[in-house]
């Protein structure tokens, strides 16, 4: 069995999901989630804000057309 640090070191891409309202009940960001890409071996890193649809258990793009 591998240590989680070894997995992270060998990964080409890491993605972290952060929902502020899951930790802070008075958060102004209710229904939002950040997909944080802190490591991407072949491209740049980024943070993407998405809408969290809890009743469906999914995350969707918040961009407006």
PDB file with SEQRES, HELIX, SHEET and CRYST1 records, atoms N, CA, C and O in Angstrom:
SEQRES   1 A   65  UNK UNK UNK UNK UNK UNK UNK UNK UNK UNK UNK UNK UNK          
SEQRES   2 A   65  UNK UNK UNK UNK UNK UNK UNK UNK UNK UNK UNK UNK UNK          
SEQRES   3 A   65  UNK UNK UNK UNK UNK UNK UNK UNK UNK UNK UNK UNK UNK          
SEQRES   4 A   65  UNK UNK UNK UNK UNK UNK UNK UNK UNK UNK UNK UNK UNK          
SEQRES   5 A   65  UNK UNK UNK UNK UNK UNK UNK UNK UNK UNK UNK UNK UNK          
HELIX    1 AA1 UNK A    4  UNK A   10  1                                   7    
HELIX    2 AA2 UNK A   20  UNK A   23  1                                   4    
SHEET    1 AA1 4 UNK A  13  UNK A  18  0                                        
SHEET    2 AA1 4 UNK A  32  UNK A  40 -1                                        
SHEET    3 AA1 4 UNK A  46  UNK A  53 -1                                        
SHEET    4 AA1 4 UNK A  58  UNK A  61 -1                                        
CRYST1    1.000    1.000    1.000  90.00  90.00  90.00 P 1           1          
ATOM      1  N   UNK A   1       0.844  -1.180   0.000  1.00  0.00           N  
ATOM      2  CA  UNK A   1       0.000   0.000   0.000  1.00  0.00           C  
ATOM      3  C   UNK A   1       0.888   1.241   0.000  1.00  0.00           C  
ATOM      4  O   UNK A   1       1.884   1.312   0.720  1.00  0.00           O  
ATOM      5  N   UNK A   2       0.505   2.219  -0.825  1.00  0.00           N  
ATOM      6  CA  UNK A   2       1.310   3.435  -0.943  1.00  0.00           C  
ATOM      7  C   UNK A   2       0.869   4.491   0.048  1.00  0.00           C  
ATOM      8  O   UNK A   2      -0.294   4.564   0.446  1.00  0.00           O  
ATOM      9  N   UNK A   3       1.813   5.287   0.424  1.00  0.00           N  
ATOM     10  CA  UNK A   3       1.551   6.447   1.267  1.00  0.00           C  
ATOM     11  C   UNK A   3       0.908   7.530   0.409  1.00  0.00           C  
ATOM     12  O   UNK A   3       1.251   7.655  -0.766  1.00  0.00           O  
ATOM     13  N   UNK A   4      -0.024   8.325   0.967  1.00  0.00           N  
ATOM     14  CA  UNK A   4      -0.712   9.351   0.168  1.00  0.00           C  
ATOM     15  C   UNK A   4       0.252  10.391  -0.383  1.00  0.00           C  
ATOM     16  O   UNK A   4       0.019  10.936  -1.462  1.00  0.00           O  
ATOM     17  N   UNK A   5       1.343  10.680   0.348  1.00  0.00           N  
ATOM     18  CA  UNK A   5       2.331  11.633  -0.164  1.00  0.00           C  
ATOM     19  C   UNK A   5       3.009  11.092  -1.412  1.00  0.00           C  
ATOM     20  O   UNK A   5       3.293  11.851  -2.338  1.00  0.00           O  
ATOM     21  N   UNK A   6       3.274   9.792  -1.451  1.00  0.00           N  
ATOM     22  CA  UNK A   6       3.899   9.185  -2.625  1.00  0.00           C  
ATOM     23  C   UNK A   6       2.952   9.252  -3.817  1.00  0.00           C  
ATOM     24  O   UNK A   6       3.387   9.502  -4.941  1.00  0.00           O  
ATOM     25  N   UNK A   7       1.669   9.034  -3.582  1.00  0.00           N  
ATOM     26  CA  UNK A   7       0.692   9.151  -4.666  1.00  0.00           C  
ATOM     27  C   UNK A   7       0.664  10.560  -5.223  1.00  0.00           C  
ATOM     28  O   UNK A   7       0.613  10.750  -6.438  1.00  0.00           O  
ATOM     29  N   UNK A   8       0.696  11.549  -4.342  1.00  0.00           N  
ATOM     30  CA  UNK A   8       0.668  12.936  -4.786  1.00  0.00           C  
ATOM     31  C   UNK A   8       1.925  13.281  -5.571  1.00  0.00           C  
ATOM     32  O   UNK A   8       1.851  13.989  -6.575  1.00  0.00           O  
ATOM     33  N   UNK A   9       3.078  12.792  -5.127  1.00  0.00           N  
ATOM     34  CA  UNK A   9       4.328  13.069  -5.832  1.00  0.00           C  
ATOM     35  C   UNK A   9       4.332  12.472  -7.233  1.00  0.00           C  
ATOM     36  O   UNK A   9       4.920  13.051  -8.147  1.00  0.00           O  
ATOM     37  N   UNK A  10       3.690  11.334  -7.417  1.00  0.00           N  
ATOM     38  CA  UNK A  10       3.701  10.653  -8.709  1.00  0.00           C  
ATOM     39  C   UNK A  10       2.546  11.053  -9.614  1.00  0.00           C  
ATOM     40  O   UNK A  10       2.539  10.693 -10.791  1.00  0.00           O  
ATOM     41  N   UNK A  11       1.595  11.772  -9.106  1.00  0.00           N  
ATOM     42  CA  UNK A  11       0.421  12.140  -9.895  1.00  0.00           C  
ATOM     43  C   UNK A  11       0.757  13.222 -10.922  1.00  0.00           C  
ATOM     44  O   UNK A  11       1.597  14.088 -10.677  1.00  0.00           O  
ATOM     45  N   UNK A  12       0.090  13.158 -12.072  1.00  0.00           N  
ATOM     46  CA  UNK A  12       0.227  14.202 -13.084  1.00  0.00           C  
ATOM     47  C   UNK A  12      -0.687  15.373 -12.796  1.00  0.00           C  
ATOM     48  O   UNK A  12      -0.432  16.492 -13.242  1.00  0.00           O  
ATOM     49  N   UNK A  13      -1.755  15.122 -12.048  1.00  0.00           N  
ATOM     50  CA  UNK A  13      -2.759  16.142 -11.791  1.00  0.00           C  
ATOM     51  C   UNK A  13      -3.368  15.920 -10.411  1.00  0.00           C  
ATOM     52  O   UNK A  13      -3.730  14.798 -10.057  1.00  0.00           O  
ATOM     53  N   UNK A  14      -3.477  16.988  -9.641  1.00  0.00           N  
ATOM     54  CA  UNK A  14      -4.164  16.954  -8.351  1.00  0.00           C  
ATOM     55  C   UNK A  14      -5.360  17.888  -8.441  1.00  0.00           C  
ATOM     56  O   UNK A  14      -5.262  18.969  -9.023  1.00  0.00           O  
ATOM     57  N   UNK A  15      -6.483  17.485  -7.874  1.00  0.00           N  
ATOM     58  CA  UNK A  15      -7.669  18.337  -7.814  1.00  0.00           C  
ATOM     59  C   UNK A  15      -8.193  18.308  -6.386  1.00  0.00           C  
ATOM     60  O   UNK A  15      -8.366  17.238  -5.801  1.00  0.00           O  
ATOM     61  N   UNK A  16      -8.445  19.486  -5.830  1.00  0.00           N  
ATOM     62  CA  UNK A  16      -8.979  19.625  -4.480  1.00  0.00           C  
ATOM     63  C   UNK A  16     -10.352  20.281  -4.590  1.00  0.00           C  
ATOM     64  O   UNK A  16     -10.502  21.298  -5.268  1.00  0.00           O  
ATOM     65  N   UNK A  17     -11.332  19.718  -3.940  1.00  0.00           N  
ATOM     66  CA  UNK A  17     -12.676  20.278  -3.919  1.00  0.00           C  
ATOM     67  C   UNK A  17     -12.875  20.976  -2.579  1.00  0.00           C  
ATOM     68  O   UNK A  17     -12.685  20.373  -1.523  1.00  0.00           O  
ATOM     69  N   UNK A  18     -13.260  22.263  -2.628  1.00  0.00           N  
ATOM     70  CA  UNK A  18     -13.475  23.023  -1.391  1.00  0.00           C  
ATOM     71  C   UNK A  18     -14.847  23.673  -1.424  1.00  0.00           C  
ATOM     72  O   UNK A  18     -15.160  24.446  -2.329  1.00  0.00           O  
ATOM     73  N   UNK A  19     -15.664  23.351  -0.424  1.00  0.00           N  
ATOM     74  CA  UNK A  19     -16.970  23.990  -0.259  1.00  0.00           C  
ATOM     75  C   UNK A  19     -16.947  24.747   1.058  1.00  0.00           C  
ATOM     76  O   UNK A  19     -17.043  24.155   2.133  1.00  0.00           O  
ATOM     77  N   UNK A  20     -16.820  26.055   0.959  1.00  0.00           N  
ATOM     78  CA  UNK A  20     -16.729  26.905   2.148  1.00  0.00           C  
ATOM     79  C   UNK A  20     -17.947  26.758   3.043  1.00  0.00           C  
ATOM     80  O   UNK A  20     -17.814  26.750   4.267  1.00  0.00           O  
ATOM     81  N   UNK A  21     -19.135  26.642   2.454  1.00  0.00           N  
ATOM     82  CA  UNK A  21     -20.349  26.561   3.263  1.00  0.00           C  
ATOM     83  C   UNK A  21     -20.455  25.243   4.041  1.00  0.00           C  
ATOM     84  O   UNK A  21     -21.279  25.135   4.949  1.00  0.00           O  
ATOM     85  N   UNK A  22     -19.648  24.258   3.706  1.00  0.00           N  
ATOM     86  CA  UNK A  22     -19.630  23.012   4.468  1.00  0.00           C  
ATOM     87  C   UNK A  22     -18.899  23.192   5.798  1.00  0.00           C  
ATOM     88  O   UNK A  22     -19.114  22.421   6.734  1.00  0.00           O  
ATOM     89  N   UNK A  23     -18.039  24.205   5.884  1.00  0.00           N  
ATOM     90  CA  UNK A  23     -17.244  24.450   7.090  1.00  0.00           C  
ATOM     91  C   UNK A  23     -17.699  25.679   7.862  1.00  0.00           C  
ATOM     92  O   UNK A  23     -17.564  25.739   9.084  1.00  0.00           O  
ATOM     93  N   UNK A  24     -18.235  26.655   7.147  1.00  0.00           N  
ATOM     94  CA  UNK A  24     -18.694  27.895   7.768  1.00  0.00           C  
ATOM     95  C   UNK A  24     -20.172  28.081   7.447  1.00  0.00           C  
ATOM     96  O   UNK A  24     -20.518  28.431   6.319  1.00  0.00           O  
ATOM     97  N   UNK A  25     -21.030  27.855   8.403  1.00  0.00           N  
ATOM     98  CA  UNK A  25     -22.482  27.891   8.171  1.00  0.00           C  
ATOM     99  C   UNK A  25     -22.992  29.271   7.761  1.00  0.00           C  
ATOM    100  O   UNK A  25     -24.022  29.365   7.093  1.00  0.00           O  
ATOM    101  N   UNK A  26     -22.296  30.344   8.145  1.00  0.00           N  
ATOM    102  CA  UNK A  26     -22.703  31.705   7.787  1.00  0.00           C  
ATOM    103  C   UNK A  26     -21.987  32.226   6.545  1.00  0.00           C  
ATOM    104  O   UNK A  26     -21.942  33.436   6.323  1.00  0.00           O  
ATOM    105  N   UNK A  27     -21.434  31.344   5.746  1.00  0.00           N  
ATOM    106  CA  UNK A  27     -20.677  31.735   4.569  1.00  0.00           C  
ATOM    107  C   UNK A  27     -21.578  32.421   3.539  1.00  0.00           C  
ATOM    108  O   UNK A  27     -22.709  31.988   3.318  1.00  0.00           O  
ATOM    109  N   UNK A  28     -21.083  33.486   2.911  1.00  0.00           N  
ATOM    110  CA  UNK A  28     -21.848  34.135   1.838  1.00  0.00           C  
ATOM    111  C   UNK A  28     -21.791  33.338   0.526  1.00  0.00           C  
ATOM    112  O   UNK A  28     -22.446  33.707  -0.450  1.00  0.00           O  
ATOM    113  N   UNK A  29     -21.022  32.263   0.500  1.00  0.00           N  
ATOM    114  CA  UNK A  29     -20.829  31.475  -0.721  1.00  0.00           C  
ATOM    115  C   UNK A  29     -21.641  30.183  -0.706  1.00  0.00           C  
ATOM    116  O   UNK A  29     -21.173  29.149  -1.184  1.00  0.00           O  
ATOM    117  N   UNK A  30     -22.838  30.238  -0.167  1.00  0.00           N  
ATOM    118  CA  UNK A  30     -23.701  29.054  -0.120  1.00  0.00           C  
ATOM    119  C   UNK A  30     -24.007  28.600  -1.546  1.00  0.00           C  
ATOM    120  O   UNK A  30     -24.374  29.408  -2.399  1.00  0.00           O  
ATOM    121  N   UNK A  31     -23.853  27.303  -1.796  1.00  0.00           N  
ATOM    122  CA  UNK A  31     -24.134  26.759  -3.124  1.00  0.00           C  
ATOM    123  C   UNK A  31     -22.984  26.857  -4.097  1.00  0.00           C  
ATOM    124  O   UNK A  31     -23.138  26.501  -5.266  1.00  0.00           O  
ATOM    125  N   UNK A  32     -21.821  27.334  -3.644  1.00  0.00           N  
ATOM    126  CA  UNK A  32     -20.641  27.423  -4.506  1.00  0.00           C  
ATOM    127  C   UNK A  32     -19.592  26.429  -4.035  1.00  0.00           C  
ATOM    128  O   UNK A  32     -19.527  26.080  -2.856  1.00  0.00           O  
ATOM    129  N   UNK A  33     -18.777  25.985  -4.975  1.00  0.00           N  
ATOM    130  CA  UNK A  33     -17.647  25.119  -4.658  1.00  0.00           C  
ATOM    131  C   UNK A  33     -16.472  25.513  -5.537  1.00  0.00           C  
ATOM    132  O   UNK A  33     -16.656  25.922  -6.684  1.00  0.00           O  
ATOM    133  N   UNK A  34     -15.274  25.392  -5.005  1.00  0.00           N  
ATOM    134  CA  UNK A  34     -14.063  25.664  -5.770  1.00  0.00           C  
ATOM    135  C   UNK A  34     -13.392  24.346  -6.122  1.00  0.00           C  
ATOM    136  O   UNK A  34     -13.171  23.505  -5.252  1.00  0.00           O  
ATOM    137  N   UNK A  35     -13.072  24.169  -7.386  1.00  0.00           N  
ATOM    138  CA  UNK A  35     -12.238  23.067  -7.829  1.00  0.00           C  
ATOM    139  C   UNK A  35     -10.843  23.654  -7.988  1.00  0.00           C  
ATOM    140  O   UNK A  35     -10.592  24.439  -8.902  1.00  0.00           O  
ATOM    141  N   UNK A  36      -9.953  23.274  -7.108  1.00  0.00           N  
ATOM    142  CA  UNK A  36      -8.604  23.835  -7.079  1.00  0.00           C  
ATOM    143  C   UNK A  36      -7.646  22.820  -7.694  1.00  0.00           C  
ATOM    144  O   UNK A  36      -7.597  21.665  -7.270  1.00  0.00           O  
ATOM    145  N   UNK A  37      -6.890  23.258  -8.692  1.00  0.00           N  
ATOM    146  CA  UNK A  37      -5.880  22.413  -9.331  1.00  0.00           C  
ATOM    147  C   UNK A  37      -4.518  22.959  -8.896  1.00  0.00           C  
ATOM    148  O   UNK A  37      -3.951  23.818  -9.571  1.00  0.00           O  
ATOM    149  N   UNK A  38      -3.983  22.456  -7.753  1.00  0.00           N  
ATOM    150  CA  UNK A  38      -2.714  22.981  -7.256  1.00  0.00           C  
ATOM    151  C   UNK A  38      -1.496  22.419  -7.981  1.00  0.00           C  
ATOM    152  O   UNK A  38      -0.399  22.966  -7.871  1.00  0.00           O  
ATOM    153  N   UNK A  39      -1.686  21.322  -8.727  1.00  0.00           N  
ATOM    154  CA  UNK A  39      -0.566  20.719  -9.443  1.00  0.00           C  
ATOM    155  C   UNK A  39      -1.055  20.154 -10.763  1.00  0.00           C  
ATOM    156  O   UNK A  39      -2.018  19.389 -10.811  1.00  0.00           O  
ATOM    157  N   UNK A  40      -0.378  20.540 -11.828  1.00  0.00           N  
ATOM    158  CA  UNK A  40      -0.645  19.981 -13.150  1.00  0.00           C  
ATOM    159  C   UNK A  40       0.715  19.887 -13.831  1.00  0.00           C  
ATOM    160  O   UNK A  40       1.328  20.902 -14.162  1.00  0.00           O  
ATOM    161  N   UNK A  41       1.164  18.687 -14.031  1.00  0.00           N  
ATOM    162  CA  UNK A  41       2.518  18.471 -14.528  1.00  0.00           C  
ATOM    163  C   UNK A  41       2.744  19.069 -15.915  1.00  0.00           C  
ATOM    164  O   UNK A  41       3.860  19.486 -16.226  1.00  0.00           O  
ATOM    165  N   UNK A  42       1.716  19.120 -16.745  1.00  0.00           N  
ATOM    166  CA  UNK A  42       1.895  19.537 -18.135  1.00  0.00           C  
ATOM    167  C   UNK A  42       1.221  20.857 -18.485  1.00  0.00           C  
ATOM    168  O   UNK A  42       1.253  21.266 -19.645  1.00  0.00           O  
ATOM    169  N   UNK A  43       0.618  21.528 -17.524  1.00  0.00           N  
ATOM    170  CA  UNK A  43      -0.085  22.766 -17.827  1.00  0.00           C  
ATOM    171  C   UNK A  43      -0.105  23.634 -16.581  1.00  0.00           C  
ATOM    172  O   UNK A  43       0.475  23.273 -15.557  1.00  0.00           O  
ATOM    173  N   UNK A  44      -0.771  24.774 -16.667  1.00  0.00           N  
ATOM    174  CA  UNK A  44      -0.838  25.693 -15.538  1.00  0.00           C  
ATOM    175  C   UNK A  44      -1.861  25.223 -14.502  1.00  0.00           C  
ATOM    176  O   UNK A  44      -2.687  24.353 -14.777  1.00  0.00           O  
ATOM    177  N   UNK A  45      -1.793  25.807 -13.326  1.00  0.00           N  
ATOM    178  CA  UNK A  45      -2.745  25.503 -12.260  1.00  0.00           C  
ATOM    179  C   UNK A  45      -3.872  26.520 -12.295  1.00  0.00           C  
ATOM    180  O   UNK A  45      -3.751  27.567 -12.931  1.00  0.00           O  
ATOM    181  N   UNK A  46      -4.978  26.210 -11.608  1.00  0.00           N  
ATOM    182  CA  UNK A  46      -6.128  27.105 -11.649  1.00  0.00           C  
ATOM    183  C   UNK A  46      -7.076  26.809 -10.499  1.00  0.00           C  
ATOM    184  O   UNK A  46      -6.983  25.776  -9.836  1.00  0.00           O  
ATOM    185  N   UNK A  47      -7.993  27.749 -10.284  1.00  0.00           N  
ATOM    186  CA  UNK A  47      -9.119  27.553  -9.380  1.00  0.00           C  
ATOM    187  C   UNK A  47     -10.383  27.885 -10.149  1.00  0.00           C  
ATOM    188  O   UNK A  47     -10.511  28.975 -10.707  1.00  0.00           O  
ATOM    189  N   UNK A  48     -11.315  26.948 -10.180  1.00  0.00           N  
ATOM    190  CA  UNK A  48     -12.567  27.126 -10.902  1.00  0.00           C  
ATOM    191  C   UNK A  48     -13.705  27.151  -9.894  1.00  0.00           C  
ATOM    192  O   UNK A  48     -13.801  26.262  -9.047  1.00  0.00           O  
ATOM    193  N   UNK A  49     -14.557  28.144  -9.972  1.00  0.00           N  
ATOM    194  CA  UNK A  49     -15.717  28.223  -9.100  1.00  0.00           C  
ATOM    195  C   UNK A  49     -16.908  27.615  -9.816  1.00  0.00           C  
ATOM    196  O   UNK A  49     -17.207  27.967 -10.957  1.00  0.00           O  
ATOM    197  N   UNK A  50     -17.583  26.701  -9.139  1.00  0.00           N  
ATOM    198  CA  UNK A  50     -18.738  26.023  -9.711  1.00  0.00           C  
ATOM    199  C   UNK A  50     -19.934  26.165  -8.783  1.00  0.00           C  
ATOM    200  O   UNK A  50     -19.790  26.530  -7.617  1.00  0.00           O  
ATOM    201  N   UNK A  51     -21.104  25.875  -9.308  1.00  0.00           N  
ATOM    202  CA  UNK A  51     -22.314  25.852  -8.490  1.00  0.00           C  
ATOM    203  C   UNK A  51     -22.505  24.424  -7.986  1.00  0.00           C  
ATOM    204  O   UNK A  51     -22.441  23.471  -8.763  1.00  0.00           O  
ATOM    205  N   UNK A  52     -22.737  24.281  -6.695  1.00  0.00           N  
ATOM    206  CA  UNK A  52     -22.960  22.961  -6.104  1.00  0.00           C  
ATOM    207  C   UNK A  52     -24.455  22.704  -6.026  1.00  0.00           C  
ATOM    208  O   UNK A  52     -25.182  23.423  -5.340  1.00  0.00           O  
ATOM    209  N   UNK A  53     -24.907  21.688  -6.723  1.00  0.00           N  
ATOM    210  CA  UNK A  53     -26.318  21.304  -6.691  1.00  0.00           C  
ATOM    211  C   UNK A  53     -26.439  20.083  -5.784  1.00  0.00           C  
ATOM    212  O   UNK A  53     -26.402  18.941  -6.243  1.00  0.00           O  
ATOM    213  N   UNK A  54     -26.584  20.351  -4.487  1.00  0.00           N  
ATOM    214  CA  UNK A  54     -26.575  19.300  -3.480  1.00  0.00           C  
ATOM    215  C   UNK A  54     -27.663  18.261  -3.648  1.00  0.00           C  
ATOM    216  O   UNK A  54     -27.449  17.085  -3.354  1.00  0.00           O  
ATOM    217  N   UNK A  55     -28.826  18.678  -4.116  1.00  0.00           N  
ATOM    218  CA  UNK A  55     -29.919  17.712  -4.247  1.00  0.00           C  
ATOM    219  C   UNK A  55     -29.638  16.676  -5.327  1.00  0.00           C  
ATOM    220  O   UNK A  55     -30.224  15.594  -5.317  1.00  0.00           O  
ATOM    221  N   UNK A  56     -28.735  17.004  -6.269  1.00  0.00           N  
ATOM    222  CA  UNK A  56     -28.354  16.064  -7.318  1.00  0.00           C  
ATOM    223  C   UNK A  56     -26.945  15.504  -7.104  1.00  0.00           C  
ATOM    224  O   UNK A  56     -26.537  14.571  -7.796  1.00  0.00           O  
ATOM    225  N   UNK A  57     -26.208  16.067  -6.154  1.00  0.00           N  
ATOM    226  CA  UNK A  57     -24.837  15.622  -5.914  1.00  0.00           C  
ATOM    227  C   UNK A  57     -23.909  15.925  -7.072  1.00  0.00           C  
ATOM    228  O   UNK A  57     -23.057  15.107  -7.419  1.00  0.00           O  
ATOM    229  N   UNK A  58     -24.070  17.118  -7.685  1.00  0.00           N  
ATOM    230  CA  UNK A  58     -23.218  17.467  -8.811  1.00  0.00           C  
ATOM    231  C   UNK A  58     -22.793  18.924  -8.740  1.00  0.00           C  
ATOM    232  O   UNK A  58     -23.326  19.714  -7.960  1.00  0.00           O  
ATOM    233  N   UNK A  59     -21.816  19.257  -9.576  1.00  0.00           N  
ATOM    234  CA  UNK A  59     -21.269  20.593  -9.671  1.00  0.00           C  
ATOM    235  C   UNK A  59     -21.404  21.038 -11.123  1.00  0.00           C  
ATOM    236  O   UNK A  59     -21.125  20.263 -12.038  1.00  0.00           O  
ATOM    237  N   UNK A  60     -21.833  22.288 -11.341  1.00  0.00           N  
ATOM    238  CA  UNK A  60     -22.039  22.783 -12.693  1.00  0.00           C  
ATOM    239  C   UNK A  60     -21.349  24.125 -12.884  1.00  0.00           C  
ATOM    240  O   UNK A  60     -21.073  24.839 -11.920  1.00  0.00           O  
ATOM    241  N   UNK A  61     -21.073  24.459 -14.143  1.00  0.00           N  
ATOM    242  CA  UNK A  61     -20.439  25.711 -14.519  1.00  0.00           C  
ATOM    243  C   UNK A  61     -21.319  26.888 -14.125  1.00  0.00           C  
ATOM    244  O   UNK A  61     -22.531  26.854 -14.334  1.00  0.00           O  
ATOM    245  N   UNK A  62     -20.721  27.921 -13.559  1.00  0.00           N  
ATOM    246  CA  UNK A  62     -21.477  29.107 -13.155  1.00  0.00           C  
ATOM    247  C   UNK A  62     -21.447  30.190 -14.230  1.00  0.00           C  
ATOM    248  O   UNK A  62     -22.066  31.239 -14.053  1.00  0.00           O  
ATOM    249  N   UNK A  63     -20.741  29.961 -15.340  1.00  0.00           N  
ATOM    250  CA  UNK A  63     -20.629  30.965 -16.399  1.00  0.00           C  
ATOM    251  C   UNK A  63     -21.994  31.211 -17.036  1.00  0.00           C  
ATOM    252  O   UNK A  63     -22.786  30.289 -17.235  1.00  0.00           O  
ATOM    253  N   UNK A  64     -22.238  32.449 -17.341  1.00  0.00           N  
ATOM    254  CA  UNK A  64     -23.490  32.824 -18.005  1.00  0.00           C  
ATOM    255  C   UNK A  64     -23.225  33.071 -19.462  1.00  0.00           C  
ATOM    256  O   UNK A  64     -22.187  33.627 -19.820  1.00  0.00           O  
ATOM    257  N   UNK A  65     -24.156  32.661 -20.319  1.00  0.00           N  
ATOM    258  CA  UNK A  65     -24.010  32.870 -21.766  1.00  0.00           C  
ATOM    259  C   UNK A  65     -24.368  34.291 -22.137  1.00  0.00           C  
ATOM    260  O   UNK A  65     -24.306  34.657 -23.311  1.00  0.00           O  
TER     261      UNK A  65                                                      
END                                                                             
